[in-house]
């Protein structure tokens, strides 16, 4: 059998953890091969070994049958291996072309020949159907476009084998579909793709083979045509997974959050939230459905105190919290799982334990007169790490060393443990595997059942429909409809999200 990539018995260790425990991966020419596993299973580590970012302790790598030593990414590039990283490696102030040619610039009379570069980039874009504006600055283009730039960067360097690391974690559903088409096109052009993911739907849609890793060990490789979602999920987490959210009918009580005539402007001074009204009651999960960019971010940030509102009123349990500071809002009974866990959820260079205590460190028994009691803090953090299954070598490990899913669990442990009257969960499962998603949904339902109000904002329509008791549709900064998930279809929701009118589902409040 001719394999384009063979990784045999790869072992990679970090202090206190074996990330890859004798894993074997064999990829055939011209296939899309999925690498599936939970957050922190060792998928990215294995691919970072293949790309030369890490050196393995043991094992061998063969490219097109030849044994190779990949000592750094330049060697990988020379072997025709390119990697599209989960967190894009782009320079915001540079143009698309400048980013693509960086380190590989064409020159003319000793100067960078930008005209030739732009022409080359336009040709490659055209060939692979990756339309981008070669002169646009990175900071001015969408996340989906930035990802195209990352793909073009690898193709410009002549990559024949492309590694995609969680490529759909930050994309909208439409951008995901576009990426799937791009991947099929690349295969038709003779490329081979390794897709790191934990999204089972995507594997079933585009992949040929799937290798599963669990807690650093190889579990097996299956032919995608001969498997199904349940089987892949069980291989990935080692047990049966329930895809349905188990919950009883909600018994809502008094209003907890009330928003009246709220107006919030965005960075361009446009009304992102435009005279919005909303009410959430104790004992219910209200989901907000909408296409990204319709005021969701500004709405959340104005509630939690990260952004000032121009007019209107926000109350929690009758107390006016409009334009209060984040701490004052938090102390009014609010918990916030932010949509950007790195920007607003964690201090990456603090330990996991310190991050888990970020909302309570200034109170007794964790501090007194400005002096922190670390033994007490770490004792509490240890309890929550265990309860929320945060997989970390220790509570003293830096937050940046954890996988995305475990970072998210640490944030959820911190916010849910205080049992706030209102819990805002913004994209709580973005980029997480099925096991972590199941756990987080269970926690949201538990909070609801304790009589808390939960506001869920998600771009995953399945999540909104499965978890919410009521769905509010946001369009151009206004709530345009409130529907019952039991009485509405994905198509109807999609129509409302695009600004269409409600036909069948009667508005309920």
JOHU-V415409 format. One record per pair of residues at least 24 apart in sequence whose C-alpha atoms are under 6 Angstrom apart, sorted by the first residue. I is the first residue (numbers start at 1). J is the second residue. If there is no record, write none. Layout:
# JOHU-V415409
I:J
I:J
This chain:
# JOHU-V415409
3:27
3:28
4:28
4:29
4:63
4:64
5:62
5:63
6:61
6:62
7:60
7:61
8:59
8:60
9:59
10:58
10:59
11:56
11:57
11:58
12:56
12:57
19:216
20:216
21:216
21:217
23:218
29:192
30:187
30:190
30:191
30:192
31:192
32:193
32:194
32:207
32:208
33:194
33:207
33:208
33:209
33:210
34:194
34:195
34:196
34:210
35:195
35:196
35:210
35:211
36:197
36:198
36:212
37:198
37:212
37:213
37:214
37:236
38:433
39:403
39:405
40:403
41:214
41:215
41:216
42:216
51:76
80:159
80:160
81:159
81:161
81:162
82:154
82:159
82:162
83:162
83:163
84:150
84:164
85:165
86:165
86:166
92:138
92:139
94:137
95:135
95:136
95:137
95:138
96:134
96:135
96:136
96:137
97:134
100:153
160:191
161:191
161:192
161:193
162:193
163:193
163:194
164:195
164:196
165:196
166:196
166:197
169:431
198:433
250:284
251:283
252:281
252:282
252:283
252:284
253:281
253:282
254:281
254:282
255:280
255:281
256:280
256:281
256:282
256:316
256:317
257:315
257:316
258:314
258:315
259:313
259:314
260:312
260:313
261:312
262:311
262:312
263:309
263:310
263:311
264:309
264:310
272:477
273:477
274:477
274:478
276:478
281:453
282:451
282:452
282:453
283:448
283:449
283:451
283:452
283:453
284:448
284:453
285:454
285:455
285:468
285:469
286:455
286:468
286:469
286:470
286:471
287:455
287:456
287:457
287:464
287:468
287:471
288:457
288:471
288:472
288:473
289:473
290:473
290:474
290:497
294:475
294:476
294:477
295:477
333:420
333:421
334:420
334:422
334:423
335:415
335:420
335:423
336:423
336:424
337:425
337:426
338:426
339:426
339:427
348:399
348:400
349:398
350:398
351:396
351:397
351:398
351:399
352:395
352:397
352:398
352:399
353:378
353:381
353:395
356:414
405:432
421:452
422:452
422:453
422:454
423:454
424:454
424:455
425:456
426:456
426:457
427:457
427:458
482:507
482:508
483:507
